[in-house]
Amino acid sequence: MSETIGALVIGGNLNGLSIARSLGRRGVPVWVVTPPNIKLASYSRYTQRTLPWPNGDVEVQAAYLLEVAERYQLDRWVLLPTSDESAALLSKFHALLSRRFRVSTPVWDVLRWAYDKRLTYKLAAEQQVDYPHTIYPASEADLEGASGVLPAILKPATHATTNRLTADKAWPVANREELLARYRHARELIPPDLILVQERIPGGGESQFSYAALCCDGQPIASLTARRTRQYPIDFGYSSSFVETLDVPEIVAPSRRLLAAIRYTGLVEVEYKFDARNGRYKLLDINPRLWTWATVGARASIDFPYLLWQMLAGIPVPEQTGRTGVRWVRMITDVPAAFHEMLRGRLSARDYLRSFRSPLEFSVMAPDDPLPALMELPLFAYKHFYNGYKNQRGGMPVKVLGLGSDSGPIC
């Protein structure tokens, strides 16, 4: 197709747009495969072609990717996910897809530790990394000992199905009666072994921090730390709306231990929440793919998608650390997030305006690529209407099967 190694991106969301711009600005061909309700990246001038993403189980989707490679001669192109589910797909079919693509995710034996929160917290315990107190009830009887966790949240161990719980990310519970009611509802949506009950750490976005990195065989090559100051919705946000890079050394060492233990290769974001009650940073999630606010990295001298492409293309990537004091905002969600924070008395209008001081990276607005910003609001509204309709109908399950692992790291 081209002498330049291109990139095939699974998902046309904001993450897909970030990848398209990062690579396209450097002359790398970018194609996107995406469902009809997620098309933001398709409007970028840097997306050369958009293909449909098939419904069905993961075997069908993996076969489709190989068919696309064959039909369009995309041999050795880089294959990039934009969600946990697409990352799991590439990881589970790593050996098969590697026959035609350069797969950017680690193999399933590695990625499963990030994908399944039960394994994530097991890994944290083994590596002596703090995480919120969590119980794993198999039945209502197991909730008898949950009083010490309250107030708490119910959340799924994975997001392999689309339903009200996985869409909301977590449900707060203040007392035993709420816990039982929420637990019974959750059991109607997902298997009981996927339901976690976890202590609720006080604090908002000011307490949320991340370690973001490109790794090779468990060793970070490029990294930065940041505070995810605002999110939307503000209590259990689906994604961050305002982020700033800071020096947070307390989360660097534990993150490096986690990644080294599983010999992680690829892009990763490790999320923490600071617990002011005991002064500890507690692990929440490990995201094994590009994260929503990744473009702040380019402003901070760490262009994560391009560095990943370079590594997969066999181009040496020097060790580097992102600079601090850089901010990122997604206006379409940050304005309502800030409004709710103001209503709760946690943010003043003056402080909100001051947060936009330079250097500032906008998530969608870009002078060299204006159309996505014009399309963001109608696409955002359509997506939430579409997802709300699916949730009312109970969602569509995603079947996930493992095929084993192949050879070692790609770097």
N, C-alpha and C positions, 0 to 999 in steps of 0.2 A: 504493500500500500504506500509506504514511504520509507526512505532510508532513516528518517528520524524515528526513534522509538516513541510511539504514541501512548495515550492513556485511555482506557475504557473505564468510565466512572459509573458505578451502580447507584443511582439515585440523583434526582434533579433538585434536591433541597439546597439549603444555604451552604451546607458542607460541600455539595457538588459544585456550586457556584464558586466557592473559594478555591477548589482544586482547579477548575477550568481557568480561572483568572491567573492563578499562580503559574501554571504550566503554559497556558496560551500566550502570555506576555513574553515568554522566552522561546516561542516558536515550536512548542511541543504540540502535536495534534491531539485534540481532546474530543472524544465522543462520549455521550451520555445515554445510558439505558434507564428508563424510569417509567413508573405508572402514570396514568393520566392526571391524577390529582396533585402531582409533585413536579412542577415544571419550571421552577425559578431559574435553574442553571441553563435551561434550553434557550432562554432569551439573551444569554450572553453572546457577545460577538466572538468570544473565544471558544464557544462550543461549536464545533464544525458540523456535527450531526447528532440528532436525537433518534433513538430507537425505542420501541415499546418494551416494557418489562412484562413477562408473562405471569398470569395467575397460576396457581397450582403448587405442588410440593417442590421441595428443594432439588429433587432429582431432575424434574422438568426444567428448572431454572439453570442448573449446572449444564445440562445438555444444550440448552438454548445459548449459553455463553460460548460453548465450543462450536456450535453451529454458526454463530456470528463471526467467530475467528476464522472459520473455514470459508464462509461466504465472502467476507470482505478482506481476507488475507491480512489479518491483524496479528501475524505471528510475532511473538515476543513482546507484544505491547504490555504495559503495566496495568494490572487489574486492581481497581481501588474501590473499597466500600465506603458508604457514608452513614451507616447505621449499625447498631449491634447485630441486627438480624442478617444484614448483608455480609458483615464481617464473619459471622458464624458460618454462613453459607460457603464463603471462600475458604475458610479454615477447614471445614469438614471435607471439602472436595479439593483440598490443596494439591494432592498428588495428581489427580485427574486433570485439573485445570492447568497445572504447571507444564503439561505437555504442549500447550499452545501459548500460555501467558507467563508473565513474571507476576506472581501473586504477591500482593503487598502485605498480607496478613501472616502471622505465624501459623504453624500447624495446630490442629485441634488439641493435642496433648498440652499445648502451651496456652492457647487462647481460652480454653474452657475455664481456667482459673479466674479470668476476668469476666467472662460471660455469665457465670452462675455465681450469685452472691454467696451461696452457701460455701462454695469452694474459696471464694475471695476471703471470707472471714476465717476460714480454716487456715489459709495461707498466712493471713495476718497473725493469727495466734502462733503459728510455727515460727514466724520471723520476729516475734515480739513487737508487733506494731499495734498500737492502740486502735480499737474500733468500738462502736456503741454496743452496749450489752444487748444481745440478741437471743431469742429463743425460737425453736423450730417446732411448733405444735403439730402433732399428727392428728389430734382430735380435740374436742372441747375440754376433755379431761386434762389435757396438757396445759390448759390455760389457768389451772388452779394456782400455779406458782408464778403467774405473770404480774401479780400485784406490785412486786418490787420494780417492775419495768415502767409502770404507769407514771406520768402520761407517756404514751407510746405512739408508734405508727405501725400500720400494717402495710407491707409492701411485697411485691412478687420477687422471687429469686431470679427469674428470667423474664424476658419480654417476648417469648416465642409465640404468644397469641395476642390478638388485639381485642381488648374489652375495656370496660369502664375502669377497672383497677390498674391495668397496665398503662392506660392513657393518662390517668391521674397521677401515676408514679407511686403515690402513697396516700393512705387514709389516716388522719389523726384520730386518736381515741384518748379520752380524758379519764374514763373510769371503767370499771368492770362491765357495766351494762352496755356501754358503747363498744367495748372490745368484743363481747359476745355477738352483738348484732352485726358488727362489721365482719367478724370472722365467718359467721354463717353466710353472709352475702358473698364474701370472697370465695368460699368453698363452692358456690354455684358457678363461679367463673373460671377457676383454675384448680388443679389437683391440690389437695391439702399439703402435700410435701413441698409445694412451691411457695407456701405462705410463710413469711417471716414476721415476727413481732419484735420490734426494736425500740429501745429507749429513744425518746425525743430530746435531742440536745437543744437547749435554749439558744436564741439568737437568730438573726436574719443573715442577709448577704454579707454583712461586715464580718461574719464568722466563717465564711466559706472560702477555702483556698484550694489551689491546684498546683500540681507538679506536672508539667507537660514536656514530653521528650520524644526524640527519635533515637531508638536503641538498636544495637547490633549484638545479638547473642547475650542479652542481659546487661550490656554496658551502654549507658547514655552517650550519644555523640553530640547531640544538640539539645539544649534544655532551657527552660525558664520556669519561674514560679510566679503565681498571680493570685489576686483576690477577686472572687466573683461577687462583686459588691451588690449588684441587683439582679434579680431573676423574675421571670413571669411564667405562671402566677407566683406571687411573692412568697407563699409559704412552701410549696413544693413545685418549684418551677420546672417546666419541661426543658427550658434552656436558659442560659444566662442572657441578660440584656445589657449589662454594663460590667466591664472587667478592666482591671488595671494591673500591670506587671509590677511586682514588688519583690524585695529580697526577703524570702521566708526560709531561712536555713533549717528551721525545725522540721520541715517536711521533706527535705532533700535526702537525708540519710535513710529514713524508713522507706521512701519510694525506691531508692536504689537497691535496698535489701530485697524488696518484693520482686522487682524486675530481674535481679540477678538470680534469685532462687528458681524462677521458672525459665530463665534464659530467654527473655522476651526479645523479639525482633520486630521492628516496625514502629508506627506512631502510637502513642499512648498518653492518656490523661489520667492522673491519679488524684481523686477528689478527697478532700478532708473537711471536717468542720471542727472549729476550735471550741472546746468546752471550757467556758470561763469558770465553771464550778471547781475544776481541778487543774486548769492551766494546760490541758493536753489537746493535741491535734488528733482527731479520731478519723480513721479511714471510713469513707462512705462507699466509693465505687472505684473501679478501674475500667476506663473506657478504651477498648482496644481498636480505635480507629480515630479519624480526624474528629475534632470537637468543634462546636459551633463558633467559638470565638478565636479560632486558630489564626485568623488573619492579623491579629495583634502581633503575632510573631514576626511578620515581615517588617512591621514598623520598629520592632525591637531587634532587628538584624537576624532573625531566625525564620526563614520562609519554609515552614514545615513541609508542605506538599512538594515543593521543588527539591528540597533536600532528600526526601524519601525517593523521588523519581531518580535523582542522581545516584543514590545508593543502589537502587535496583538495576540501574543501567550500567553499573560497574564503575562509576566515576567516584573517586575518593572524596569523602566528606570530612573536613577537618573538625576537630572538637571545638565547640563554641557554646557560649552562654548568652541568653538574651539580656538586653539592657532593661533597667527598671524605669518606672515613671511614664510608661506608655499606656494609653487608654483606648478602649474599644467599646462601641455602642451599637445596638440595634434599635433604632428609633421606634419602629412599629410596636415593639413590646416594652421598651424602656419608658416611654411616656405613660402608659397605663400603670406600669410597675411603680414609677415615681409618684404618680397620683395616689395610689393606694398607700404608699409609705407616708405621704403627707397627711392623709386622712387619719392614719394611726399615730401621728405626731412624731414619727421617727426620721423625718427628712423635711428640711425647709426649702422653700423655693430658691432662696439665695444659694444654699449649698448645692442644690441640684444644678443650677446654672454654672456654678464654679467647677463642677465635675467635668465640664466639657473643655477644659483648658488643653492646649496643645502639649505634646503630640497626641492626636486623636485619629483613630481609624474607624471609619464607618463600615458597618457590616455589608451593606448592599450598595450604597451610593458610591459611584466612581466616575470621574470625568471622562475616562477613556472607554467606559462601558455603561452608558446611562439607562438602557432599556430595562434591565432587571429592577432598578429602583422604581420605575414607572409601573411595572407590573406587580410589584410586591404586594400591595394592599389587596387588589382583587384576587390574586392567587392565595394569599393568606386567608381571606374570607372563604374562598371556595374550599380550601383544604380542611378548615375547621368544620364547615358545613358537611362535607363529605365524611370526615371522621366521626362526627357526631351521629350521622345517619347510620354508619356501620356499627357504632357502639350500641345504639338502640336495638339493633338487630342481633347483637351478641357477638359481633366480630367474626373474622375468618381465621381459624387456626392455621399456624404454619408448622408443617411437619419437619422435624429436624432429625437427620440420621447421620451417624459417624461412619467414616470410611478408613479410619486409621491415619497414620502419619507417614511422611516420606523422609527425605534426607534432611540434613541440618540447616543452619542459617544461610541466608541468601546474601549476606554482606561479607 
